[in-house]
Amino acid sequence: MFEITQDRWASLREQRLSYEDIYEQLAEDLDAALIGVSNEGRLHLLLAIEVAPQNLPPDLQSLQVRILEGEQIWLDVSARSHHEELLTLVANKVLHAIHIEGRDPAISVERIIDDMRAALRPLAPDLSAAEQIGLFGELWVLSNVLLPTIGPRVSHLWSGPESERHDFVGHGVHVEVKTTTRSEPKHEISRFDQLKAPASKRLLFVSVMLERSLGGDETLADRVDEIRERLGSDGRALDVFDSRLAQLGWHEGLRQTGALLRFTFRDVHVFEVAGNFPRLPDDYVPPLGVTGIRYSINVGSLPSLDVSEVQEVLLTA
């Protein structure tokens, strides 16, 4: 009985040339099954089939089932590299069902993925709407504002999961992200010192506006996948990113719960917290016995920084 192993995936990765796909027969006497690694790093099991099924199983975490049509019709079962163990388990179960039990490839793939989905159904709680909105905003800023300038080490600067005062903490600048689904850029400030710049550092405030709707463009899963893809060449940064996500309550089972909200990005503005930016005075001291302060600010009428100004500040991170 042939079996896919971790060493087999490793061998394919070593043989693959940059920006090229690599595929080979699973076994010398088996030309109806191929195994491969595509140029974006996805792992693939290709199964030859005669007729494409009308329906394909929904994605399971990053594991996908697709149809490739040409001279031969292939059932393509693939996953991102960080789900190698999941794909290997599913693939070996499918191969056993097809070649030992004589089952139909398409039916076997669907049944085994459904079984795995049930087994992986999460016991962990779902993220609340407020948690999803806040995390989506932080991930959007990480991917579109910080990562292009700072690079993969931005994962190490993400301090929001550590319950620090600001969401991102660099050597010369801190960044606080606030996200809203309201029609105006009005944000809740949850700590009396949250808009106080640390000594000898600058503080940027990022206002993210989203629309929440059933027809939204993205969920948290899309944000997570994009960032993982961009960090893929830096294993340490990817490990830190995944650790921070877990601290905030993200788990891969959320993809299957139906609890992920859909969002459409509306707008973003970056401000430096200085001068007339609305906030409590830097020297404010709460009265004796006051242990928490929450207030709202509206940044709609404030001048924001342009892209070059933001990049200049972030280079000190």
N, C-alpha and C positions, 0 to 999 in steps of 0.2 A: 504493500500500500504506500503510494507516494504521499508526501506531506510537506506543506509549506512551513519553513522554519525561519527564525530570526536571522540565521546565517545566510539563508537564501536571499532575503531582502538586502542584507548588508553587501553581499556579492554583487547584486545588480546595481546598487548605488555606486560601488567602486568602479564598475565597468562603464557606467553611463558618462558620456561626454557632456560638457556644459551645453545647455539649451537644446538638448536632444532627448528623445524618448528612447527607451530600451525595452524590448520585449523578447522573451524566449519561450520555447515549449516547456510546459511544466514537467514533462517527462519525455524521454526519447520516443517511446511507443505511444504517445498521446498527443496528437496534433489538434484535438478539439478543445484544448485548454492552454492558455498562455498566461504568463505572469510577467509583470513589468513595472517600471517606474517612469512616469512622464516627466517632461522638462520642468514642470512646476513642483515636482517632488511628490505627487500623489502616487500611491501604490495601487496596482490594478490586478484583478483576476478577470481574464476574458474567457467566456464560455461560448463555443460555437452552438448556434441554435438554428432551426429550420424556419421558424415563423416567429416574428416579434410578438410578445404578449400585448394585449390591449391595455393592461394596467401594470404599472410598476410600483413596488412598495415605497412608501414615503422614506425620506432620508432618516437614518439612525445616527445621531450625532453627526460626524462628518462623513459617514459611510453613505455612498450613493449608488444607485443602480440606474444605468442608462443603456440605451441601445445604440450600437455602432453599425451602420449599414454600408455595405459595399458589395464586392463579389461574394463575401461571406457575411452573414448577420451574426454579430457578437453581442452577448449580454455582458456588459462591463460593470463589474462590482469593484468600487474603488473607495479609498479613504485618504485623508491627509496623513502625513507621516506620524503625527503624534497619536493617531489611533491605530498604529500598526498591530498592536495586540488584538484589538477588536476585529479588524479585518482578517487577521490570520485565523482567529477562532472561527469566524463565520465561514471563511473560505474552506477550511479543512472540513467543517461539518457539511458544506455543500458538496465538496468532492467525494466525501464518504457516501452521501445520499445518492449521488449520480452513478458512481463507478462501483460501489459495493452493493447498494440496495437497488440500483437500476431505475432510479426516479428521474422524472423530467427536470431539466436544469432550471427553467423559469419558475416552475412550481416549487422546487426545492429552495431556491433563493428567497422567494417570497415567504415561505413557511418558516425558514430558519431565522430570517430577519424579524419576523413577527414574534417568534419565540424569544429572541434576544431582547426585543423591545419590552416585552412583558417582564423579563427577568431584570432589566435595568430600570424599571419604573421607579422613580426616586422616592425615598422615604424623607428626604430633606424638604423643608418648606419652600414654597414659591416665594419669589421676591415680590414685595408690594408694589403698587403702581408708583408711589413716590420714590422707592428705591430704584426701580427700573428707569424712571425719568432722570434721576440724578446720575446713575451709572452710565446711561447712554450719553449724557452730556460730557462726562469726564472722558469716556472712550473716544468720542468725536473729537474733542480737543487734543487728546493724546495723539491721535492718528493724523489730524489735518493741520494742527497748529504747531505742536511741539516736536513730533517725530521728524518732519522735514528739516528742521533746523538743528535739533539737538542730536538726532540719531537714536540708535537702539538703547543707549544708556538712559533714555527717558524712563524706561521701566524702573530703574533704580531710584528715580526721583519721585515716583508716584507714591505719595505718603497718605493719601486719603484713607486707604484701608487701615492705616495705623492710628486713625482717629487723631491725627495731628491738627494743628490750627488751620493749615492750608493744604490743598490737594496735591500740589507738586512743590518740592523743596529743592532748590539748587543752591550753588555756592553764592551767587550774587543776586538771585531773584527767586521769589516765591510766586506761585500762581494759584489763584482761587477760582474755581469754576462754579457757576450757578446756572441752573437750567430750569426753564419754565415752559409750560404749554398754554399759558395765558396769551391774550391778544396783545399785551403790552409787556415790555421788559421790566417787570416788577419782580424783585427777588427777596426771599426771606433770609435774614442774617441771624444765625443761631447762637453766636457767641459774641460777647461784648468786645473781645479783642480780635475778632476774625478779620477785620479790615484794618488792622494795625500792621504796618510793615516792620519786619524785624530790624534791629539795629544794623546800620551799614548795608542794608539790602533794599532792593526795590520790590514792590508788590504789584502784580498784574491781576486784574479782575476780568474774567471772561464771562460774558453774558450769552448764553445759548438759548435760542427759541426754537421749539419743536411744535409740530402739529400731531396730535394723537388721533388716529382714526383706523378703522378696520382695513382701509385701503392704503395704509401707510407704506412707504418704500422699504423700511428696514425694521428689524428687531435687534435686540441686544446680541443675538447669535451672529448676525451679519457683521456687527461691529467687532465682536471678538474674533471672528474668522479672518477679517481683513488685517487686523493688527498681528495676529499670529503669523499670517502669510508674510507680512513685511519684516517681522522679527525672525523669520525662520532660519536665517543664516547665522544668527547669534544665539546659541543654545542657552547661555547663561541669562541673557535678557528675556528669553522666552520662558525660562523656568521662573524667574522673578515675576513676570507678568501673570503667569498662571497662578502663582502663589497669592498675589494680591487679589486676583479675581475671586479665589476661594474664600479669602478673608471677608469679602463683601457679600458672600452668599451665593455666588454663581456656581452652578454645577451643571454638567453636560446633560443631565436628565431634564433640565428645563426645556430643552428643545422639543421634547415629546409631550409636554404637559398641556399645551394649548394655552398656557398662562402668559406667554410672552406677548407684550403689547407691541403694536406696530406704530412707527413714527415716520414723519416726513420732516426733514430738516428745513427750517424756515430762514434763520438768520443767525449771525454771530458777530459780536463786537468785543474788542479788547480795549480795556482802559488801564491807565496807571493810577493806582490809588495814591493820590497826592493832591495838594492844593484844595480845590473846592469839591473834590469827589465826596458824595454824601456818606457820612459815617459818624460814629461817635468820636469825640476828640481823643487824640492819642494819649492824653494824660488823664482820661476819664477813669475814675475809681468808683465802682458801685457802692451804694450805701451798705453799711454793716448789716449782715444778715441776708442780703440779696445774693442768691447763688446762681442765678441764670437770667439772661436777658435775650429777648427775641424781638427784632424789629424788621421793617421792610424798607427797601429803597427802590426807586425808579430811575433807571439810567437812560431813559428814552431821549432826553434832551441834552445829553452830555456829548462832547466831542470825543470820538474814539481814535485810537492809534491806527495808522495805516500799516500795511504788511511790512514794509522796510523798517519802520519804527519798532514793531513787535519783534522782528528778527534780531535787530540790534540789541534789544534788551535780553532776549533769550540766549544770545551768545555768551552771556555772563553766567549762565546756569551751571 
